[in-house]
Amino acid sequence: MTPITIYEERNEVKIDINTRLYNYNSIITSLKDFSENNWVYLNMDSDLCVSVFLKPKNKDDDINLTNLGYEFYNYILGIMKNGL
Amino acid sequence: MVYKNDIEIINNLEINNIKGTITVNINPKIYNISVIFSAAYIFIDKAYVVITGDPENEIFVELLSKDKDTNLESLGRDFNNELLNYAVYFHQSEINKNLKDAIIHKTLLTNEQKIDDNNYDEYSDLKGYNNIDNTVLSSQDYRDDPLGIAKPWSEDKDEKKAD
């Protein structure tokens, strides 16, 4: 099951992240970087999972929300690899 | 090769041709988390990578190729090879860890020499420096010039007249 949910009507993407696999500090560091171009919201559903909501700030840009979600996953990997 | 709800299963690979994704199932007892993340990092240029599952039992790495023409099976098999590559790398690093530490330790300590009262005379430079330092400190006035090094930068008026 892909942990990426698209809300077309709100132009928003929800990304569920397993905190047993992904480091929490890396998630919030990535989120901070993404907050430059997106409205962000972080929600914790349980101790094992956080939900990240991303909504592009610029409505005119035709951004693929699915790709945005996947880019966020790749970005966390990069942050974790670089130990930031 | 097994097909299950449009998903093609080959060993630990599940290929979903409709979504264009391949999921690699990994036993974390065989490959630890560090190995999985290192291998996944290699793929972020050519695929979107999502890691899910339970780190105690089974981890799923989902790869969605950025290029539509990529062969998904090759992508998954490349991932398996990369897992093995990093597993060997981490294993070798662990074996060589003590040796590496010893070499670094030795390198850093090569120039360290203990100075005590017994071998103080061997360090003539230090001793000489110490003497100069004492001379300077003992002089009460900077105009005394005990070392005879104070010379004016401009010529004397008397010398000019002689010329």
Interface residues (C-beta under 8 A of the other chain):
Chain A: M1 T2 P3 I4 N18 R20 L21 Y22 N67 Y70 E71 Y73 N74 L77 G78 M80 K81
Chain B: K19 T21 I33 F37 S38 A40 Y41 I44 Y48 V49 V50 I51 T52 G53 D54 P55 I59 E62 L64
